[in-house]
């Protein structure tokens, strides 16, 4: 359902307020203005448009085409990390124009922060053709902690089409000195040869530290715990019991036939096998409304020893609507196992343009 807003509210005004409130929730108030400024800079011309006008580009970042999604990472040491997934937009948006806008935004980020671009440069020609295909070509993750603001880029393995994606991922790993990781990753394919498992993101941390990661994401259609367990076995630190408890708590289904489950394997420099494994469950497709999604997620957080009240405050920072009036505010919940950053992450929609109506029937776990 569309949201009725005053013409005075722009996308930058809406998201800027949300970001500042989220920073306060997780103890990052000193970063609030900086992060809101970075967000507005990446969003570009769409940020000044009033929200009573349709989104100028059908961004795939969020269901209502808002070009930003928030997430709160609950860390093993009790701290929290705020992340923003953002798509840059051109004045006249389109696949090629948005790519040019994203590259210009990356140049500005490199002037603002000490980014390490060597690995991005190594794979740039693979993933960023002049005429990209697919739903995106280059997205940003802005990662905010007390100590710093870091940047990660997401590249699209399907930018040359779905059939070319495995070869593109293999080539990308090779160029980053991770050629040995590909045979092992392929060996853990849950359904070899099936188009139900697709490479969806290739992500690179733009910093030069021992914890700097390369992440390979896959989307798994009509999959369940069996497929996740096989994928997780690629990482020696995956706990199959913890994985089963996660899917039972958040989804509660044998097979997820709506939006696909997503996984990622995490590699550090020189790795042959992944250091970490994450599962992302699109909870919004498997609950009636956000009230149910919040309850399930708080149960998971408490089971892992995290302060679930932080999520209550984060939700209140993003919206004041009744949670049973829509679904999708809590978009994904992820479980991170292994190293370097185990924990739980909760993804929140900005809902700048619309709120999805509750599902007709309850689904999944109670």
C-alpha positions in Angstrom: 0.0 0.0 0.0 1.2 3.5 -0.8 2.1 5.8 2.0 0.6 9.3 2.0 3.3 11.9 2.9 3.6 15.6 2.9 5.3 17.1 -0.2 7.8 18.5 2.3 9.3 15.1 3.0 12.1 14.1 0.6 13.9 10.7 0.4 17.0 12.3 2.0 14.8 13.8 4.8 13.2 10.4 5.5 16.3 8.3 5.4 18.5 10.9 7.1 16.1 10.9 10.1 16.1 7.1 10.2 19.9 6.9 10.0 20.4 9.4 12.8 18.0 7.5 15.1 19.6 4.2 14.3 23.0 5.6 15.1 21.7 6.7 18.5 20.2 3.2 19.2 23.6 1.5 18.7 25.8 4.1 20.4 27.0 5.7 17.2 25.6 9.2 17.7 29.0 10.7 17.0 28.8 9.2 13.5 25.2 10.2 12.7 25.7 13.4 10.6 28.6 11.9 8.8 26.7 8.7 7.8 23.6 10.7 6.8 25.7 12.8 4.6 27.4 9.8 2.9 24.1 8.2 2.3 22.6 11.3 0.6 25.8 11.6 -1.5 25.5 8.0 -2.8 21.7 8.1 -3.4 22.2 11.1 -5.6 19.5 13.2 -7.4 16.6 11.0 -6.2 17.3 12.1 -2.6 15.8 15.5 -3.1 12.6 14.3 -4.7 9.5 14.4 -2.5 8.2 11.0 -1.5 4.7 11.6 -2.8 6.2 11.1 -6.3 7.0 7.5 -7.4 10.5 6.1 -7.0 12.4 7.3 -10.2 14.2 3.9 -10.4 12.9 0.4 -9.5 15.8 -0.3 -7.2 16.1 -4.0 -6.2 17.6 -3.0 -2.8 14.1 -2.9 -1.2 10.6 -4.2 -2.2 9.2 -0.7 -2.5 12.2 0.4 -4.6 13.8 2.6 -1.9 17.5 2.5 -2.8 18.7 1.9 0.8 18.3 -0.9 3.4 19.5 -0.9 7.0 20.9 -3.7 9.1 22.0 -4.1 12.7 24.7 -6.7 13.3 24.7 -8.2 16.8 28.4 -9.0 17.4 29.8 -11.8 19.5 31.5 -9.3 21.9 28.1 -7.5 22.6 28.7 -4.6 20.3 26.6 -3.6 17.3 27.4 -2.6 13.8 25.2 -0.4 11.6 25.2 -1.2 7.9 23.6 0.6 5.0 23.1 -1.2 1.6 22.8 1.6 -1.0 22.3 1.9 -4.7 23.5 5.1 -6.5 21.2 6.6 -9.0 21.7 8.9 -12.0 19.6 12.0 -12.8 18.2 10.0 -15.7 18.4 6.5 -14.2 19.2 3.4 -16.2 21.6 0.4 -16.0 24.6 2.2 -17.7 23.8 5.6 -16.2 23.5 4.2 -12.7 26.8 2.4 -13.1 28.5 5.6 -14.0 26.9 7.3 -11.0 28.1 4.5 -8.7 31.7 4.8 -10.0 31.6 8.5 -9.4 30.3 7.9 -5.9 33.1 5.5 -5.3 35.6 8.1 -6.4 34.1 10.5 -3.8 34.2 7.8 -1.1 37.9 7.2 -1.9 38.6 10.9 -1.3 36.8 10.8 2.0 38.1 7.5 3.4 41.3 5.5 3.1 39.9 2.8 0.7 42.0 0.1 -0.7 40.9 -0.3 -4.4 43.4 -2.9 -5.6 41.1 -5.9 -5.5 38.2 -3.9 -6.9 40.4 -2.8 -9.8 41.5 -6.5 -10.4 37.9 -7.6 -11.1 36.4 -4.4 -12.4 36.5 -5.3 -16.1 34.9 -8.7 -15.3 31.9 -7.4 -13.5 31.4 -3.9 -14.9 30.7 -3.9 -18.7 29.7 -0.7 -20.4 26.2 -2.2 -21.0 25.4 -4.2 -17.9 22.6 -6.7 -17.7 20.6 -7.8 -14.6 18.9 -5.9 -11.8 22.1 -4.0 -10.7 25.8 -3.7 -11.4 27.4 -2.0 -8.3 26.0 -1.5 -4.9 27.6 -0.1 -1.7 27.6 -1.3 1.9 28.5 1.4 4.4 29.7 -0.3 7.6 29.6 1.9 10.7 31.3 1.2 14.0 32.6 3.4 16.8 36.1 3.2 15.4 35.5 3.9 11.7 33.3 3.9 8.6 34.2 1.2 6.1 33.0 0.4 2.6 32.2 -2.8 0.8 31.1 -3.2 -2.8 28.6 -5.7 -4.2 29.1 -6.8 -7.8 26.6 -8.8 -9.9 27.7 -12.2 -11.1 24.7 -12.2 -13.5 25.8 -9.0 -15.2 26.4 -11.0 -18.4 23.5 -13.3 -17.9 22.7 -16.1 -15.5 24.5 -18.8 -17.5 27.8 -16.9 -17.3 27.7 -16.3 -13.6 29.6 -19.4 -12.4 32.5 -18.6 -14.8 32.5 -15.0 -13.7 32.7 -16.0 -10.0 35.5 -18.5 -10.7 37.5 -15.8 -12.7 36.9 -13.2 -10.0 38.3 -15.6 -7.3 41.3 -16.4 -9.5 42.1 -12.7 -10.0 42.0 -12.2 -6.2 44.4 -15.0 -5.5 41.6 -17.4 -4.4 41.6 -19.8 -7.3 41.9 -22.8 -5.0 38.6 -21.8 -3.4 36.5 -22.5 -6.5 36.8 -26.3 -6.7 35.8 -26.6 -3.1 32.9 -24.2 -3.4 31.7 -26.1 -6.5 32.0 -29.5 -4.7 29.5 -28.2 -2.1 26.8 -27.2 -4.7 23.6 -28.5 -3.2 22.0 -29.4 -6.5 24.7 -29.7 -9.2 23.6 -28.4 -12.5 20.3 -27.0 -11.2 19.2 -23.4 -12.1 17.6 -23.3 -8.6 20.9 -22.3 -7.1 22.3 -19.1 -8.6 25.2 -16.8 -7.8 23.7 -13.5 -6.8 26.5 -11.3 -5.3 30.3 -11.0 -5.3 31.4 -8.7 -2.5 34.7 -7.1 -1.7 35.8 -5.2 1.4 37.6 -2.0 0.4 40.2 -2.0 3.1 43.6 -3.5 3.5 43.5 -5.4 6.8 43.9 -9.1 7.7 40.1 -9.2 8.2 39.3 -7.9 4.8 36.9 -10.3 3.1 35.7 -11.6 -0.3 32.2 -12.9 0.0 30.4 -15.1 -2.6 26.6 -15.1 -2.3 24.2 -17.6 -3.8 20.4 -17.6 -3.9 18.6 -20.9 -3.4 15.1 -21.3 -4.8 12.8 -23.9 -3.3 15.5 -25.0 -0.8 15.5 -26.0 2.8 17.7 -27.2 5.6 19.1 -30.1 3.6 20.6 -27.7 1.0 21.8 -25.3 3.6 23.6 -28.0 5.5 25.5 -29.1 2.4 26.5 -25.6 1.6 27.5 -25.0 5.2 29.8 -28.0 5.2 32.2 -26.1 3.0 33.2 -24.1 6.1 34.8 -26.1 8.9 33.3 -23.8 11.6 29.6 -24.3 10.5 27.5 -25.8 13.4 24.7 -27.9 11.8 22.7 -27.8 15.0 22.8 -24.0 15.3 21.9 -23.8 11.6 18.8 -26.0 12.2 17.7 -24.0 15.2 18.0 -20.8 13.2 15.8 -22.0 10.3 13.3 -23.5 12.8 13.0 -20.3 14.7 12.8 -17.8 11.9 11.1 -19.8 9.1 9.8 -23.1 10.4 9.4 -24.7 7.0 10.8 -27.7 5.2 11.1 -25.8 1.9 11.1 -22.1 1.2 9.1 -21.6 -1.9 8.7 -17.8 -1.9 11.7 -15.5 -1.9 14.9 -17.7 -2.0 17.2 -18.4 0.9 20.6 -16.8 0.4 24.0 -18.0 1.6 27.4 -16.5 1.6 30.9 -18.0 1.9 33.6 -15.8 3.3 37.2 -15.9 2.2 40.3 -14.1 3.6 43.5 -13.7 1.6 44.9 -17.0 0.4 42.0 -19.2 1.7 41.2 -22.5 0.0 38.2 -23.1 2.2 35.8 -20.4 3.6 36.4 -18.9 7.1 32.8 -18.1 7.5 29.3 -19.1 6.3 26.2 -17.1 6.6 22.5 -17.8 5.9 20.0 -15.1 5.1 16.3 -15.9 5.5 13.8 -13.5 3.9 11.5 -13.7 6.8 9.0 -11.2 5.3 7.8 -14.0 2.9 7.2 -16.4 5.7 5.2 -14.5 8.3 1.8 -12.8 8.4 3.1 -9.4 9.5 6.0 -7.6 11.1 4.7 -8.2 14.6 5.3 -12.0 14.0 8.7 -11.3 12.4 9.8 -9.2 15.4 8.8 -11.9 17.9 10.6 -14.6 16.0 13.7 -12.5 15.6 13.8 -11.5 19.3 13.5 -15.2 20.2 16.6 -15.9 18.1 18.6 -13.0 19.5 17.8 -14.1 23.1 18.8 -17.7 22.3 22.2 -16.4 21.2 22.6 -14.3 24.3 22.0 -10.9 22.6 20.0 -8.0 24.0 16.7 -8.3 22.0 15.6 -4.9 23.4 18.1 -3.3 21.0 16.0 -4.5 18.1 12.8 -3.0 19.6 14.6 0.3 19.7 15.9 -0.1 16.2 12.5 -0.8 14.8 11.1 2.2 16.6 13.8 4.3 15.1 12.7 3.3 11.6 8.9 3.4 11.9 6.0 4.3 14.2 3.4 2.3 12.3 1.6 -0.6 14.0 3.7 -3.7 13.2 0.6 -5.8 12.4 -0.4 -3.3 9.7 2.2 -4.5 7.2 5.0 -7.0 6.4 8.5 -6.4 5.2 9.9 -3.9 7.7 12.0 -6.8 8.9 13.2 -8.0 5.5 15.9 -10.6 6.3 17.5 -12.2 9.3 20.9 -13.7 8.9 23.0 -16.1 11.0 26.8 -15.7 10.7 29.0 -18.6 11.6 32.8 -19.0 11.6 35.1 -16.1 11.3 35.8 -13.2 11.3 32.5 -11.9 12.5 30.0 -14.5 13.9 26.6 -13.3 15.2 23.2 -12.4 14.0 22.2 -9.6 11.6 18.7 -8.1 11.2 17.8 -6.2 8.0 15.3 -3.3 8.2 13.5 -1.6 5.3 13.2 2.1 5.1 9.6 1.9 3.7 10.0 5.3 2.1 7.5 4.7 -0.7 5.2 1.9 0.4 4.3 -0.7 3.0 3.4 -4.2 1.9 0.0 -5.4 3.3 0.0 -8.3 5.8 -0.2 -11.9 4.3 -3.6 -13.5 4.2 -2.5 -16.6 6.1 0.1 -17.2 8.8 3.1 -19.2 7.6 6.0 -21.1 9.1 6.9 -21.2 12.8 4.4 -20.2 15.4 
